[in-house]
Amino acid sequence: MSDKPSVRKIIHIDADCFYAALELRDHPELVGKAIAVGGSASGRGVISTCNYEARRFGIHSAMPTATALRLCPHLVLMPHRFQVYKQASKDMHEIFSHYASVIEPLSLDEAYLDVSDSGLLSGSGTLIAEAIRKEVRAAVGITVSAGVAPNKFLAKVASDWNKPDGLCVIKPAQVAGFVAGLPVSKIFGVGRVTAAKMQSLGLHQCKDLQARSEMELVSHFGSFGSRLYSLCRGIDHRPVAATRTRKSMSVEHTYATDLIGRDACLERVPDLLIELDQRMQKIESGLFISGCFVKVKFSDFSVTTLARAGIKPGACLYKSLFSEALDRHNLPVRLLGIGVKLAPRQGDAGAQLALF
């Protein structure tokens, strides 16, 4: 019989404006000013992140830098310093490891921790989360927000509840009341399209979803309906996974000037392939290429993607996929991307990871 507690204690840690926070840490003279980290406007760059002063002007991640500068002419734009960000992430994860043996990193600035069986700080998830926040602030020089809950879904929602530099705890007895009034847009996996469909069906909060049967939700949202049936009740049995299997690898490039015509796009494929192959060298063994895909962003910012399963990628295949994707819109192109789908290797199945 297992000694593990039946009620889990999951912490979700999320750094506040991670890249921007590190720039402010290293450039304290910029504190109080609107800053953003991203590519230059002249190079068709986009914003990676910005601080809250910049957000007051409507600036957000993935926004074209040129647009951000129009909204806030005095915006201080900082270039990326990825080695600094990676080191800060490493320092944070070192702190996490002092408090939890099971850690699931989601990105450089975000992770789940399972402290269900921790004996530290009387086994209190709340005290552990607060200790982590204080230690990160002291050792790394930035703030993080934390959510503590019985499962991953609620912990992630909670970490965003009192941002920035906040802590939100959802105790087991509070789950039912908390999720009832939760907007459907907060549910993991609900994007803009699904949220809009829910609004049209009169589904605004989790309590509205709870009023529908699982069969009804499946009829409207397919297999995701069963997941919705559980999540709207605050049920999420996903474990915190210490290792996460990569499911894809891709590269993309935004061009300084729009690419006009099919030939101008297709001649970029060899360079993209070389970059993708270099990234593939870092993929762990035990995976194989199960398919490939392309991405095209047109001058009007519309995006189209196209994928093929079970085919070994190469220049000819990517050019064929791009040709088909380009036929969907007769517009100049601002971004091209290529990638591969990955799956765990079983025996000798699948293509080798090397593209060349």
C-alpha positions, 0 to 999 in steps of 0.5 A: 500500500502506498504511503503517498498522500491521496491529495496532491500538492502541486505548485506552478511557478511562473516568472513575471515578465521573465526576459524584461525582468532580467533586463531591468535587473541588469539595467536598474536605470530603466526601472519605471520605464516602458521596456520590451525585449524583441527584434528590431522594427527594421528587421520585421522583429516581434516583441518577446515580452515586455514589462507592465509599464509597456502593457499599459500601452497595449503592447504584448508578446508576439506583437510586431515591434513596429506596432509596439513603437507606434503605440509607445514611441518612448518604448525602450527596446532591448535585444535578446540575451539568451545566455543570460536567460538560460543561466537565470532559468538554470539558477531557478531550477536549482532552487526548485530542486531544493524543495521538490524531487519531481519537477516538470519544466514547461519553458525557461521561466515556468515549471510544475513542482509536485511537493505532495510527499515533501517533509519540508516546512511541515509539508505545507505547499503554501509555505514551500511556494512562498519560500521558493518565491523569496529564494528566487527573489534573493538569488536571481533578482527577479519575482515569480508568481506561484499557484498551489492547488491539488492538480496541474490545471488549477495550479497554473490558473492560480499562478496567474491569479495574483500576478505579478509577484503573487501567490494564490492557494486553492485548497481541496475544499475550495475547488468546487466554489473556485471553478464554478465562477471560472471563465471558460477562457481559463481552461487549459486547451481553450483557445480563441476559436473554442472560446468564441464557440462557447460564447455562442452556446451561452457557455461563459463560466465553468458552471455553465459547462457543468450544466451540460452532459458529457455527451453534449460537450462531446457533440459540440467539441469532439474528443475535447468535450470529455476533457472539458467535462472533467476540467470544468469540475476542477478534475485533472489527474495528469501527473507532474512528469519529470521528463517531457518528450519533445513532440516536434522541432521547427525553425522559422524566419521572418524576412526583412522584406516580403517575399514576392512569388513562389520562386523567392519562397522556395529558394529559402528552403535550403537555408531553413533545412540547414538550420533545422538539421543543426537543431536536430543534432541536439534531440535526444535519442529514442525518437524518430521523425513521424512527419513534417510540416511547413508554416507560411505567414502572409503579408496580411498576417494570416497564417497557413500550415500544412503537414504530411505524416509518415514521410521522410523530410527533404528539400523536395518534400518541403518545397512541395508542401510550400507550393501547396500552402502558397496556393491558398493565398495570392499574397506576399510572404513575411515568414516561412517555417519548416519542422518535423513531428517526433515520436518515441521510437519502437524497434526500427520504425520511423526515419532517422533523425538526421535530415541529410 
